[in-house]
Every structure is written in structure tokens, then in C-alpha cells.
Amino acid sequence: MARRQLKVVRLLEPEMCLECRFANRADVELEDGSVQRMIYCRRLDCDNWDYSSAEPARGVTVDESG
């Protein structure tokens, strides 16, 4: 994956992302080294994001299979 500033943001309506064509499930490594299963969004201008609690992420492994 190209070098990007990855951020973890809260989703306003998480269920909307489950059927979105821009969303994939991913394993996200947080700054403290822990890994969590989250949704990775390829759309960079989604209205479903809450930036107020954004925090940096170290890396993302995207599950492209479904």
C-alpha cells in the first residue's frame, strides 16, 4: 500500500458500510501495537465519518476477498 496518513475514525452509522462498494474488512494496527478488525473505506469523502475522535493507525491489511 502506498505511504498514506491512515486514521481511525468513528462511523456514524456502521451498518451503512456493510453493503457499501467502497468498504472492505481489514486488520488495523493501532499506534499502541494492538490489532483490531475494522472497516477500511476506499472512499475519501464519506459523510458517515466522525473525525472528532480520529487517531493515527500504523498499518492496514485489507481483506479483498469479500
C-alpha positions as CSV (number, residue, x, y, z in Angstrom):
1,M,0.0,0.0,0.0
2,A,1.3,3.5,-0.8
3,R,2.5,5.6,2.0
4,R,-0.5,7.4,3.4
5,Q,-1.6,9.0,6.7
6,L,-4.0,6.4,8.0
7,K,-6.6,7.5,10.5
8,V,-9.1,5.5,12.6
9,V,-12.4,7.4,12.7
10,R,-15.7,6.6,14.3
11,L,-18.6,5.6,12.0
12,L,-21.9,7.5,12.5
13,E,-24.0,4.6,11.0
14,P,-21.7,1.5,10.8
15,E,-24.5,-0.7,9.3
16,M,-24.4,1.5,6.2
17,C,-20.9,0.4,5.5
18,L,-21.7,-3.3,5.4
19,E,-23.2,-3.1,1.9
20,C,-21.1,-0.2,0.6
21,R,-19.0,-1.0,-2.5
22,F,-16.1,1.1,-1.2
23,A,-15.8,-0.8,2.1
24,N,-13.7,-3.8,2.9
25,R,-12.9,-5.5,6.2
26,A,-9.4,-5.0,7.4
27,D,-7.0,-5.7,10.3
28,V,-5.8,-2.4,11.5
29,E,-2.7,-1.9,13.6
30,L,-3.1,1.0,16.0
31,E,-0.3,3.2,17.4
32,D,-0.1,1.1,20.6
33,G,0.7,-2.0,18.6
34,S,-2.7,-3.7,19.0
35,V,-4.6,-5.0,16.0
36,Q,-8.3,-4.7,15.6
37,R,-10.7,-5.9,12.9
38,M,-12.4,-2.8,11.3
39,I,-13.8,-1.5,8.1
40,Y,-11.4,0.0,5.5
41,C,-13.0,2.6,3.3
42,R,-11.6,3.5,-0.2
43,R,-13.9,6.5,-0.5
44,L,-12.1,9.5,0.9
45,D,-15.1,11.9,1.3
46,C,-17.7,9.8,3.1
47,D,-20.3,11.7,5.1
48,N,-20.5,8.7,7.5
49,W,-17.3,9.6,9.3
50,D,-16.9,11.3,12.7
51,Y,-13.5,13.0,12.7
52,S,-13.8,14.3,16.3
53,S,-12.1,11.2,17.7
54,A,-9.7,10.4,14.9
55,E,-6.4,8.7,15.8
56,P,-3.5,7.6,13.7
57,A,-3.0,4.0,12.6
58,R,0.3,2.3,11.9
59,G,-0.9,0.0,9.1
60,V,-3.8,-1.8,7.5
61,T,-4.1,-5.3,6.0
62,V,-7.2,-5.2,3.7
63,D,-9.3,-8.4,3.1
64,E,-10.0,-8.1,-0.6
65,S,-11.9,-11.4,-0.8
66,G,-15.2,-10.1,0.3
